[in-house]
Amino acid sequence: MRSHGGGDADHGAGGQGTAGGGHGAGGDGGTWRGWRAAAQDALYGPGGFYRRPEGPAGHFRTSVHASPLFAGAVARLLCRVDEALGRPAALDFVDVGAGRGELVTGVLAALPAEVAARTRAYAVELADRPAGLDPRVEWRADLPEDVTGLLFANEWLDNVPVEVAEVDATGVPRLVLVRDDGTERLGEPVAGAQARWLARWWPLPAEEGTRAEIGLPRDAAWASAVAAVRRGLAVAVDYAHAREARPPFGTLTGFRAGRETPPVPDGSCDITAHVALDACAEAAAASSAARAATAADAQASAPLLLTQRAALRALGVTGARPPLALASTDPAGYVRALAGAGEAAELTAPGGLGDFGWLLHPVGIADPLGE
């Protein structure tokens, strides 16, 4: 849950019109507009949620905050990518949606000294650089180019703002308009590229009140991220759903001070929605295939989708309890190992973080999680 919104490309109807005659003042609650524009301002505009001094960790925990085991696993993944690349003189690690730099800091600390010495670390985030961040980290608002290494986006795509569609009483999907106080009404029918995306990835039944989040900006954002990798691996981690099991009423919600709350686009809360990672995977694969004709670009392998539980286990985070005999021979070591097992269990738990999706796009290398 973090960082900046998606690309500025026109993806069809922009949610700026209304069924009642256009974009205009909405009374005390503010202007009627689509959820994408409203969330963009509320999250990333002046005074927006992600520009607040307490940072995301002041409101919710991600895997990064749950345990240092997560950063350690990402560091091991970077080492595997390094080996697959033939240990280049400069190895890139790009933390997309870096929050306050917690993941990139943890990864640098967990790397073997020889690998850390060759690593160029980037944190991509719209908020200001936090005081005291490791000087080795380059803080920037946009993606670096020609990445050779690992680009890692943990809970970034869920905060790329999207339009919301809802089926009206006649069975027609319409864009949902919202004011700054969270009041909603239906706008124009979904049309153009947005309608095609819904038909392909989230077909809505003709049942009044059913909803969907239109993931086109996330597809574009992820395709751009994968395109930044010249050789190596791009990984997106997020809570996700698949086409065959989309939630009937969407997933748009808010978070504030550790609690789920109704989404209100006034800058007071996080605004997030689950990610159609399958759609992102296809968009990035299609973009990679289009670029493959140029000699300078390495061919991207087929994207891989798996759960966080499977990915972390492949990277050595299992949650297995230490042997009881260790309590007799090394009591302090046993307590540490038991605590680590508990943290690993949280990161891999069914029904929780373990069910998050990991989307991997290898570029010019084999799958580093494969045997």
Backbone hydrogen bonds, N-H to C=O, Kabsch-Sander energy under -0.5 kcal/mol:
donor,donor_aa,acceptor,acceptor_aa,energy
2,R,155,E,-0.7
7,G,217,P,-0.6
11,H,9,A,-0.6
13,A,191,A,-0.6
19,A,186,L,-0.7
21,G,18,T,-1.2
22,G,18,T,-0.6
26,G,30,G,-0.7
29,G,26,G,-0.8
30,G,27,G,-1.7
32,W,24,G,-1.5
33,R,178,V,-1.5
34,G,15,G,-0.6
35,W,176,V,-0.9
38,A,34,G,-2.2
39,A,35,W,-2.8
40,Q,36,R,-2.1
41,D,37,A,-2.0
42,A,38,A,-2.3
43,L,39,A,-2.6
44,Y,40,Q,-2.4
45,G,41,D,-1.6
48,G,45,G,-3.0
49,F,42,A,-2.7
50,Y,43,L,-2.3
51,R,48,G,-1.7
52,R,49,F,-1.2
55,G,52,R,-1.2
58,G,55,G,-1.7
59,H,56,P,-2.7
60,F,56,P,-1.7
66,A,62,T,-1.8
67,S,63,S,-1.4
70,F,67,S,-1.4
71,A,67,S,-0.6
72,G,68,P,-2.1
73,A,69,L,-2.2
74,V,70,F,-2.3
75,A,71,A,-2.3
76,R,72,G,-2.0
77,L,73,A,-2.2
78,L,74,V,-2.4
79,C,75,A,-2.0
80,R,76,R,-1.9
81,V,77,L,-2.4
82,D,78,L,-2.6
83,E,79,C,-2.2
84,A,80,R,-2.5
85,L,81,V,-1.9
86,G,83,E,-1.4
87,R,82,D,-3.0
91,L,118,R,-2.7
92,D,148,T,-3.1
93,F,120,R,-2.5
94,V,150,L,-2.7
95,D,93,F,-0.6
95,D,122,Y,-2.8
96,V,94,V,-0.8
96,V,152,F,-2.5
97,G,124,V,-2.1
98,A,124,V,-1.8
101,G,98,A,-2.8
102,E,98,A,-0.6
105,T,101,G,-1.9
106,G,102,E,-2.0
107,V,103,L,-2.8
108,L,104,V,-2.2
109,A,105,T,-1.8
110,A,106,G,-1.5
111,L,107,V,-1.2
116,A,112,P,-2.9
117,A,113,A,-2.0
118,R,114,E,-0.6
118,R,115,V,-1.1
119,T,115,V,-0.7
119,T,116,A,-0.8
120,R,91,L,-3.1
121,A,119,T,-0.6
121,A,136,R,-0.7
122,Y,93,F,-2.7
123,A,138,E,-2.7
124,V,95,D,-2.9
125,E,123,A,-0.7
125,E,140,R,-2.5
133,L,130,P,-1.4
137,V,134,D,-2.1
138,E,121,A,-2.9
138,E,136,R,-0.5
139,W,137,V,-0.7
140,R,123,A,-2.7
147,V,228,A,-3.1
149,G,147,V,-0.5
149,G,231,R,-1.8
150,L,92,D,-2.5
151,L,233,L,-2.8
152,F,94,V,-3.3
152,F,150,L,-0.5
153,A,235,V,-3.0
154,N,96,V,-0.5
154,N,152,F,-0.6
155,E,153,A,-0.7
155,E,237,V,-3.3
159,N,156,W,-1.8
160,V,157,L,-1.7
163,E,214,I,-0.6
165,A,212,A,-3.0
166,E,174,R,-2.8
167,V,210,T,-2.4
168,D,172,V,-2.5
171,G,168,D,-1.9
174,R,166,E,-3.0
175,L,188,E,-2.8
176,V,164,V,-3.0
177,L,175,L,-0.5
177,L,185,R,-3.4
178,V,33,R,-3.0
179,R,183,T,-2.0
180,D,29,G,-1.2
181,D,29,G,-0.8
182,G,179,R,-2.3
185,R,177,L,-2.0
187,G,175,L,-3.5
190,V,173,P,-2.4
194,Q,191,A,-1.0
195,A,191,A,-0.9
196,R,192,G,-2.1
197,W,193,A,-2.4
198,L,194,Q,-2.3
199,A,195,A,-2.4
200,R,196,R,-2.0
201,W,197,W,-3.2
202,W,197,W,-0.6
202,W,198,L,-1.9
207,E,205,P,-2.4
209,G,167,V,-2.6
210,T,207,E,-2.0
211,R,248,P,-1.9
212,A,165,A,-2.0
214,I,163,E,-2.6
214,I,212,A,-0.5
215,G,213,E,-0.8
218,R,215,G,-0.6
219,D,215,G,-2.2
220,A,216,L,-2.4
221,A,217,P,-2.3
222,W,218,R,-2.7
223,A,219,D,-2.4
224,S,220,A,-2.0
225,A,221,A,-1.8
226,V,222,W,-2.6
227,A,223,A,-2.0
228,A,224,S,-0.9
228,A,225,A,-0.7
229,V,226,V,-1.6
230,R,147,V,-2.1
230,R,228,A,-0.7
231,R,147,V,-1.7
232,G,363,V,-3.0
233,L,149,G,-2.5
234,A,361,H,-1.7
235,V,151,L,-2.6
236,A,359,L,-2.3
237,V,153,A,-2.7
238,D,357,G,-2.1
241,H,275,V,-1.6
245,A,242,A,-2.3
246,R,243,R,-0.9
250,G,211,R,-0.7
250,G,247,P,-1.4
253,T,272,T,-2.4
254,G,261,T,-2.1
255,F,270,D,-1.2
256,R,259,R,-2.6
258,G,59,H,-2.3
259,R,256,R,-1.9
261,T,254,G,-2.6
264,V,262,P,-0.6
266,D,264,V,-2.1
270,D,255,F,-2.9
272,T,253,T,-2.5
273,A,158,D,-1.2
275,V,239,Y,-2.2
277,L,275,V,-1.8
278,D,241,H,-0.5
279,A,276,A,-0.8
280,C,276,A,-1.9
281,A,277,L,-2.6
282,E,278,D,-1.8
283,A,279,A,-2.3
284,A,280,C,-2.4
285,A,281,A,-2.2
286,A,282,E,-2.5
287,S,283,A,-2.2
288,S,284,A,-2.5
289,A,285,A,-2.3
290,A,286,A,-1.8
291,R,287,S,-1.5
292,A,288,S,-1.2
293,A,290,A,-0.5
294,T,291,R,-2.1
297,D,294,T,-1.3
298,A,230,R,-0.7
301,S,362,P,-2.4
304,L,360,L,-2.6
306,L,358,W,-2.1
308,Q,356,F,-2.4
309,R,354,G,-2.2
311,A,307,T,-2.4
312,L,308,Q,-3.1
313,R,309,R,-2.0
314,A,310,A,-1.9
315,L,311,A,-0.8
316,G,313,R,-1.6
317,V,312,L,-3.0
318,T,316,G,-0.8
326,L,323,P,-1.7
327,A,324,L,-1.6
328,S,325,A,-1.1
329,T,325,A,-1.6
330,D,326,L,-3.0
334,Y,330,D,-2.5
335,V,331,P,-2.2
336,R,332,A,-2.2
337,A,333,G,-2.6
338,L,334,Y,-2.5
339,A,335,V,-2.3
340,G,336,R,-2.4
341,A,337,A,-2.2
342,G,338,L,-2.0
343,E,339,A,-2.1
344,A,340,G,-2.6
345,A,341,A,-2.3
346,E,342,G,-1.7
347,L,343,E,-2.1
348,T,344,A,-1.5
349,A,346,E,-0.9
352,G,349,A,-1.7
353,L,346,E,-0.5
354,G,349,A,-1.2
355,D,349,A,-0.6
355,D,352,G,-1.6
356,F,353,L,-1.7
357,G,238,D,-3.2
358,W,306,L,-3.3
359,L,236,A,-2.9
360,L,304,L,-2.9
360,L,358,W,-0.6
361,H,234,A,-2.8
363,V,232,G,-3.3
364,G,299,Q,-1.8
364,G,362,P,-0.5
370,G,367,D,-1.3
